[in-house]
Amino acid sequence: MSTYSISQGVTYAEKLENFQGLLNVLPDNTQKIISPRDVRDSFFTTWENIVYKTTKISTSSTQYIGIDQDDLTNKVYFGKKRLGGQEVMTDTLLNNDVDFYFYNNKTEPQSNYDTKVAFLGGTGSFYYEGVFAVPYIETKVVTTGVGEYLNFEIRNTSYITDGADKYGGDINILSDKGYVSINGIIFPKYLDNAVQTNDGKYLKFVWDGVSAGYATWSTVEVPEMPDPVDPANIFFTDATPTPQALGGIPANETFDNVPVTEMFRKLLYPYLKPSVIADYEYGVIESGDTVTAALQKLNYTIRRPGTYSIFSRDLDPPNLQNGSPALFDPATVTSAGLSAYVKPVFDIYLPSTTAISSVSNTLTIIDTYPTTVSDSGSFNIVLPWYYGVSTTATNTVSGINSILGTGSQVNKLTPILKTSASLTSVNLTTVGLGAQGCIYFGYPSNYADLTSIKDANDFEVLNVGSPDFTKYTLTGILSPWGRWGGGNENRQYKFYIYTRNTGSPQTTAIGGLAQYKFTF
């Protein structure tokens, strides 16, 4: 350090070794003999012995607040020096391997001396209002009947409310590349957790055979069981007709690989009612998908285990297509049963104000007992929903129509066939899109608005704070396949588009496969 003197040119100040050395060179000045050099040395020594102060590195002009000492070998302590007349720090504490100590500075006396170190974020004081409204680390003394010990807690009491719902206050332990270990148990890496292939798996503890264990994603393993003897696999064959009726077995009956259980059933229960099962080949078809509609059929199976024959059958409504197989002749149903199909008539195109319709047919049979049994088969005709990520960021009808895909194109939205407004989870990624894309989720406007969108970290991004998504209701959405015809091509859809509260669609980065959850 140097200062300038007009009479003597450049003069210097020296940092003394300690404060005692400074006092030694300052006499009482009864004879007015204190020199300017001594005064400069006192200021310089005082400044240099302030450990925490504004400083900078020698290669930069940028300042920061740090510990300005070349040789920092002492412990750093934050807190009271004395408590109840006793020194807080001891030789034992000073000579162990701990580098930093924190102790509370609360006014004494008090019922406990718990120490809390809080962590602030954001720019407004309103974030921190209330009691313990910020995340903090706490140590406190716990007294038991046999003694005392220290309790250590990491706590987050911060949250926001929306009516009766509370959001926030999460505590996340995350290592981007390495493992996280809790109480000696090592958990899978973050990249191992963020993959779709773990769906349906569970965390399994595995002992490493030495001194610790680890958790790994595992599938449910069903132990192999010996095959029991199934009476249904024991068959009876005899071409000799029965001489007379016995129980439910009529006279002149022959047997060809008939399960023994079935023979006992006929003997003990002369009457067994018939059964019918009816089901459609496809449970859902997109409006205007004439290819799938041409393959649609109502499969049915009739069982007649007893001796009473089928004499009546009915399909409601009886609207069969031309060229469809005829409904079975009741006389053709034997005790072995019958499996067949028919192809009813239905309108594949939905009206302009409809997003879903149901087609149903009921098959009813009556035997000579008589007993009536029936079963219904149904399927839905729907408008598709769309989701995905595209490098095109748009909220116009023409822009959305340009990125609607058919399920295989890159940079296009993917269709899904939904039959109800329920929680929908989809996997999104910007891999292959230059690591940037705009997120879309759209469905026919007949359904209600979304109440929640959660991102890959399970954080709410629709209704909390500055929402990431904005809803747009657009009329004129067209089928990328050229479907939805019959004068009803233009449809009204609700699209939730990633805008990050900017008022216009925005692109963002999504790595790997990130699962987003959309809730109605």
N, C-alpha and C positions, 0 to 999 in steps of 0.2 A: 504494500500500500504506500502511495506517495502523495504528498501535497505540495503546492507551490507557494513560495514566499518571495515577495518582491525584493526584499533586501538580501536574501541568501540563496535564491534560486530554488532548486528542488530539495525538499527535505523529506525525511522518512519517519515512519512510526513502526515500532517493533512490538510483535505479540509476545508477551511474557509467558512464562511456563504455566503459571496459575495465578489465582487472585492474591495469594499470599506474596508472591513475587512482586505484584503490582503495588501492594501496600508497603512493601519494604522500600520502594524507591520514592514514595510520596511522604515527605516529612510533615510535621505539623504546620509548617510554614509560618512559624512565629517570627521568623526573620525574613519572610518574603523571598524565599529562595526556590520556590517551585518553578521549574522550567517549562516552557511550551512543549518540549519533547515529552516530559512526564505526562502532561495532560493528553497529548495525542496517544501515547502508549496506553493510557487508561481507557480511552474511548475504543481504541482498536482491540485491546484485549477483551473488553466487555462484549463487543460485537462478535469477535471470533469465538467466544465461548458460548454464544447462543446456538444451541444445536439445531433446533427447528426454525428455519428461516428461508426466505426467498433465495434461491441459488440457481446455478446452471452448470452444464458441463462445459469443458474448455473448448469444445469444437462447435458450440452452438450459441446463438444469442437468445434462444428461448428460455424463459425462466420458469421455475416450478418451485413448490414448497417441499423441501426435503431435509434430510439430516446432513448438515454441512460439516462433516469431519472426514479427514483422510483415513483415520484408523478408528473404526467403530467396533469395539470389542465388548462393550458393556451391554447388559440386558436393557430392554425398553419396557417401561412400566407406566400404565395409565391408571390412576386412582388415588385413593387417600394414602398419605404417608404413615399416619397413625390411626388406630382404631381403638377406642376405649383406653387411651394412654399407652398402648403397646404398638411396637413397630409392626407394620403389615409384612414387610419383607424381612426375611431371616437369612442367615448364612446358608442354610440348607437350600432355600429357594434360589439364592444368588449363585450357587455352585452346581445346580443341576443343569440338564441339557435344554431347558425351556428358554426360548429366545424372547417371547413377548408375553407380558402379563396384562390382563384387564381386570379392574376392580371398580365397584360402583362408587360414585361420589355423592350419594344421597345424604341428606341431613340426618344426623344422629339425634336422639335414639330412634329406632324403628324395630318392628316385630321381626323382620328378616332382612338379610343383606344380599338378596338375590341380585345378580349382575346381568343386565341385558345389553346386548350390542345390536342396535337396529340398523336396517339397511333401507335407504331411501331411493326413490326413483321418480322420474317425471319432473315437472317444472312448477307445479302449483302446490301451495301448502294444504289445499283442501284434500290432497291425496292422503294426508297424514292425520286428519282430524279424528277425534275419538280416542278411546282407551286402547292402546296396543294395536293401532290400525295399520301397522307396517310389519313385515316379516322381521323376526329377530332371533338371535341365539341367546340362550339363558342358562346360567348356572345358579343353583340355589341349594341351601342346606335342607335336608330332609331328616327329621327327628323320629326315631323309632323307640320302642321300649328297651332296646339293647344298645342304642348308640345313634350316631349321626353319620350321614354320608352325603356326598355331593350328587345332585341330579343334573344331567345335561340334556337340554332340549333344543331342537331346531323347530321353530313354530312360525306359521303364517296365519294370522287372524284377519287378513284383509279380504274383503269381498264386496260385491255390490248386490243390490236386491232389485227384483222386478216382481212386484206383488208378493206372493208367498214364496217365490223362487229365489235362490241365492246362487250367485255365479262367482267363480274366482277362488283365490286362496289356495291354489295348488302349490305343491312342493315337488320340484322335478330334480332328479339326480340323473345327469346325462354325461356320458363320455362319447364324443363323436367317433372315435376310432378304437378305444380300448374297452376293457371290461369294467363293470361296476361290482364291487364286492361289499356285502353287508353281513357283518357278524361271521366272517369267514366263508360265506357262501357266494360264489362267483356267478353272476347272472349273464345271460347271453349279450353279445354286443348289440349296439343300436341297429346296425345294418342287418343283423340276424333277425331282429324283431320286426323290422319294417318291410316284410315280404309277405306276399299273399299266400305262399305255400304253407305258412304256419296256421292257416285258417282251420279251426276245429281241433288243433293240437293242444296239449297242456304242458306246463312246466314240470319237469321231472327232476328230482334230486338224485345225483349220482356221486357216490363216494370215490375219491381218486385213489384209494388204496394206501395212502400215506398218512396225511394229517388233515385233510380238508375235503370239502365237497363242492360241487358246482351244479347249477341248474341248466337244463337243456330242453329245447322243444321236442316233444315226443308224441307219437301217435298212440292211441289206445290199443293195447295188445290183448287180444282175446286168447286165453290159453286153449290149446287143443284138447278136446274132450273125446274120449272114445265113442265111436258111433254106437248108439243103443240099438237094440233089435227093434225095428219098426214093424208092428203087426201088419201095417198096411202093405209091407213088402212081401208078405207071405200069401201066395196065390193058390187058388184051387182050380183045377181043370178036370172036367169030366163031360164027355159027349153023350152019356146016357141020360135020356129024359127022366125027370123025376116022376115016379109012379102016381103021386097024388099031391095035392096042395098041402103045404106045411107052413104054418105061420104066414109070413108074407111072401113065401116062395110058391108060385103057382105050379100046377101039374104040367108035365112035359117041358120043364125048364132045363136047359143045359148050361154048363159053366165053362168058360174059356178065360183063364187067367183072372178070375174074379178074386179080389181081396177077401181073405177070410173074415175080416172085420165087417165087410159089406154083407156077407152071408149071414153072420150073426145078427146084424141089424135087421135084415129082412125076416129072420126067424122070430126075433123078439118083438119087433114093431111092424106088424102087418101094414100099417099106413105110415108112409113117410112123405111129407109134403114136398112139392117141387120147389125149385129155386130158379131165379133169373138174375143175371148180372148184365147191365147195359152200360157202355162207356164209349166216348168218342175217341178217335185216333189222336186228335190234336186238341188240347185244352184251350188254346187261344190262337186266333188267326188275325193278322193285320187286315184292316179294312181295305178291300180292293185286291188282296193277294189271291188272285184267281188260280195260281199254280197250286198253292197249298189247299185252297178250297176244293179243287178238283180231286184231291187225294183224300179229303175228309170222309170218314165213314163211321157209322155207329156199329161197334162190335157188340155182340151179345152171346151169352152162354146160358143154355137151359139144362137143368139137371132134373131127372125124374127117378129118384132112388127107389120109390115104392112101386107098387103094382098097378096104381091108378094111372091111366093114360091121360095125355093132354088132349082136350077137345076144342079149346078156343084160344086164340091169341089176337092181340090188338095193339097197334102202334098209334099213339096220339101225340101230335096230329099225324094223319096218314099221308103225308106229303112226300112220296118217294120220287126220286129223279127217274127220268127215262133211261132205260138201260141198267138201272140198279137191280141187283139180285132181288127176287121176290121174297117177301117175308115167308118164313118156313111154313110148311104144311104141318099142322098139329100131329097128324098121324105118323110123321117121320121121327118124332122124338122118342127114342128108346130109353131104357133104363141107363144106358151108357152116357146119355146126354147129347147135346147138340151145340156146336159153335159155328157161328156164321156172322154176316154183317149185311147192312143195307145202307143206302146213301140218300138221306132226306134232302128235300129242296130247302134252300135258305138264301136270303139276300146278303151278298158279301159286302155291299156298299152301305156305309152308315149315313143317316141324314146329316145335314149341315150343322145341326145343333146338338148332335149326339156324339159322345166320345167312346161309348161302350154299349154293346147290346148282348143279350144272352139268347142262345138257341138251345131249346130243350125238347127231347122226345121221351115219352114213357112207354115202355113195353110191358104189357099185362098178359098173363097166361092163366088159364083155369083148367084144373084137372077134373076127372069124373067123380071125385070124392063127394062134393066139389070144394076146392080151395082156390082162392084167387091170390096170386102174388104178382108183384110188379117192381120195376126198377127204372130209374130215369138216368139218361145220359145228357150232359149239357156241355157247351163250350161258349167262349166269349169271342166276339168280334170287336176289336179295339183300334183306336188310333195309337201309333207308337209314341213313346217318350224319347227324348234325346239328351245325351250327356257327352261331355268330352272336353278336350283342350285343342284350340286352334290358334295358329299365329295370326289369323284374321280377327281383329277386335272390332266388333260391330254390334249395333243394337237396332238396325233397320231390317225390314222384312226381306228386302232383296239380299242384304248381307247374310242374314240367317239362312235363307234358302240356298245360298251359294256354298255353305259349309255343312249342310245336312248330308250325312253319309248313309251308306247301306251296310255298315258293319265291317268293312274290310279296308277302306281307304285311310291313308295316313293324313293327318291334318284335317280330318272331318269328324263330325259328331256321330256317335254310335247310337243306333235305335235299340230300345228295349220294349217288350210288350208287357205292360202292367195292367192288372185288373182291379186294383184298389189303391187309394191314397194312403200308403203306409210308409214306414221308415224305409228309405232306399239307400243302400251303401254301394258306392262305385269306386273303382280304382282309377286315378288320374296320374298322368306323367307328361313331362315335356321332353323326355328323351326322344331324339330324332327330330325335334322341332327347334333346334338351335338353343335349347335350354330355356325358352321363353314361350308362353302361350296364354291365351285368355280362356277362363273356365266358363262353361255353359251348362245349365240344367233346365230343360224345357219340357212342358207337358200340356195337354189340352186344357183350355181355360175353364172347362166344366168342373175341375177339381178345385179344392180350397187352396188358399195361399199357404206357403211354407211358414212354419213357426220356428224352425231352427235349422241352421247349417253349421256343422262342426267339421273343422279341418283335420289334417292328419295327426295333429297333436291333441285332438279332442277338445279344442277350444271353440267356443261359440263365436262365429264371424258374421252373423246376420243381424241380431237384435241388441248387441252390447256395444256401447261406445260408438266408434266410427265404423259402421258396417262395411264389410268387404264386398257384399253383393247387393245389387239393385234389381228389383222386379220390373220387367217390361211386358205389357200385354200387346201382342202383335196380331193383326188380322191379315191373312193372305199367305200363310205358311203352306207350302206345297210339298207333296210327296216326292222324294228324290227318285223313287221307282216309277213315278207317273201313275200312282194309284189314287185312291180317294175320289174316284170319278163320279159319273152320274150327275154332273152339275154341282157337285159339292167339293170341288177341288180346294178352294181357298178356306183355310181353317184358322180359328183363333187359338193362339197358344200363349201361355205364360212362360217367359224365359227369365231365369235368375242368372245374371251375368256379373262377372268379377269386375268391379269398378273401383274398389278401395276408397269409397266415399269421395270420388273425384267428379262424379257427374257424367263420366263417359267410360266405356269399356277399356280395361287396362290389361296388359300382359304381365305375367309373373313367372317365377321359376318354381318348378315342382320336380324334385329328383326321385328317381326310382318309381315305385308304385305307391302312391299316397292315397289312403282311403278317406273319402269324404262322405259324410252322413247327412242326408236331407230328410227332414221330418215335417209332417203336416200337422 
